[in-house]
Amino acid sequence: MTQHFIELTAPKRLMAKVAFARSAGAAGDVVLVLPKTPDEEIGRVHRLVAAARKALGAESIPFQIVEIDEAIRLATSGDPSRALVIDLDLVHHENAGLLESACSSSSQVIGYKLHQNPSRAAAIFARGDSNAALAGTVVRRLTEAGVVDTASFVHVTHAGESATVDDSVLEAYGKVKAELPQARLAIEQAEDTVESAIEHCSRQYGLLVLGLPQHPRKRSVTEHLLAQVIAGLLRATAVFVYARGAEVEQLSDTTKAIEPWILKNTFSQDEFADIDRLLQAKRDRHVSISLILPALNEEKTVGQVIDAFKGPLMDERPLLDEIILMDSDSGDNTRAIATARGIPVYIHQQVRPDLGTYAGKGEAMWKALFVAKGDILVFVDTDLSNPNPSFVSGLVGPLLLDERLNFIKGFYRRPVRVVNEFVEVGGGRVTELTARPLLNLWYPELGGLFQPLAGTIAARAGILRELHFMTGYGVEIGNVIEYVRKYGIDGLAQSELGEIIHRNQPLEALSKMSFQVLEAFFRLSHGLMAPGMADHMNGVLRQPFLSDTGFTLYQARLGQEVRPPMFSVPPLDPPASVAPPV
């Protein structure tokens, strides 16, 4: 089913619009939209309505006549599988919602504005698989109808840049070629902006076909060109196409920001294997580095973790100035093992007891800020089965060699033990099922982070002391969200650390982690909830389990506290290291 929304106009222009839509393969019922009419103009508008009825009736075209508010309702409430054709003469400032309503409630949208131009050449700028395919289909049908005789798929580059065409452009071109085999690839160089290059093309081509996102972003290329077309400033007929399913792949400001960020701010541990180079950078910048090891009952692994870092990176070559164990009151030999290796041990519940104490990894990290002395702080988990010095050098390297960076997230392959073997699937389940969808929905600029929940990080101490800390597992996502909100994404980077083997968690434990990640996300994402709503979130997770003998309902209070930025806390003398229990 297709509906064609047309502004009421003189019969000749009205039927030209109907003929264009038919040539594009978008014939359908006409919705004739009345203008807002002052009393003195009613007679003139009535004559236009009568002439339109006569012209449409002569062609046996079904139609209805509606006001603009009713047109918007029809565009919003119809069959979502239909196609809508929108006469862009309808889209003015007061009814700009018509086009967005159409994209939100239909499978395809074709918006057009006719312009007299003797050229019969078409230029296609649409990107994204679905939009490119629809653009190719529209131009093919116009070619078959004799409206178009040549077609080009145009790629815009900036003057002086390489004319190399990346994979996404070639994929879109392939979609167009599948519908329109005769389309050729053309390179257009922009002297200043992409918009100006496309506007320049309106002097060479009689038809411009552009992709349309479901929600055009403010100050985007699409928004600018739509405004130019609606104002009648382009010298060619313009067609905007939208096909459902293309939103992720379409060009947008966010996509254009993510791609260079990944290329510029993603590192590998191999780039920082030269420890002498890092030591020289450390001396040149006069910085100190602290490694903080949060722990709770990690007697099986904590010794090998300390040994992996202390010998190579502290005793032999002083990349690290101190290693601290921040213990959460372990009931096993974790503290004794660390003390035997000469490592200062703190129990987080005993650090700044005047501030109270809470359970959780985030609490331990926050308390570490009061005792660590380094200008750069590194956090590495103590449940690692395969610790390696490159985990630390891969994190601090970017901070030592690139002064624009402030916060480094580690990422790694994370295999899961299945019986006696490790497999590459299943790791990072809370990331894939909870954190990544949330970030892509609300913080798309963070869509390029491989492991936003990684607890293996390095950051400048001054930055960490300006952030809030969730006391539980929500600390990692909370830190990332707040850092980007305060400082932007340019100073955030990620470093690949190879393979890290953690102790794998059972599913019910992952549910608890997800609970705290979600809580942190909504507490620290300003503007997503009405003021005060975060305080009404439930802090108890209930987990019913079914067995052969019935069911059991487990309950756990998981609500986290939000610790303030450490810089805002009045200082006290740091406590002495806590000796292990005898």
Buried (B, 14 or more C-beta within 10 A) or exposed (E): EBBBBBBBBEBEBBBBBBBBBBBBBBBBEBBBBBBEBEEEEEEEBEEBBEBBBEBBEEEEBEBEBBEBEBBBEBBBEBEEEBBBBBBBBBBBEEBBBBBBBBBBBBBBBBBBBBBEBEBBBBBBBBBBBBBBBBBBBBBBBBBEBEBBEBBBBBBBBEEEEEEEEEEBBBBBBBBBBEBBEEBEBBEBEBEEEBBEBBBBBBEBBBBBBBBBBBEBEEEBBBBBBBBBBBEEEBBBBBBBBBBBEBBEBBBBBBBEBBEEBEEEBBBBBEBBBEBEBBBEBBEEEEBBBBBBBBBBBBBBBBBBBBEBBBEBBBEEBEBBBBBBBBBBBBEBBBBBBBBEBEBBBBBBBBBBEEBEBBBBBBBBBBBBBBBBEBBBBBBBBBBBBBBBBBBBBBBBBBBBBBEEBBBBBBBBBBBBBEEEEBEEEEBBBBBEEBBBEBBBEBBBBBBBBBBBBBBBBBBBBEBBBBBBBBBBBBBBBBBBBBBBEEBEBBBBBBBBBBEBBBEBBEEEEBBBBBBBBBBBBBBBBEEBBEEEEBEEEEEEBEBEEEEEEEEEEEEBEBBBBBBEBBEEBEEEEEBEBBEBEE
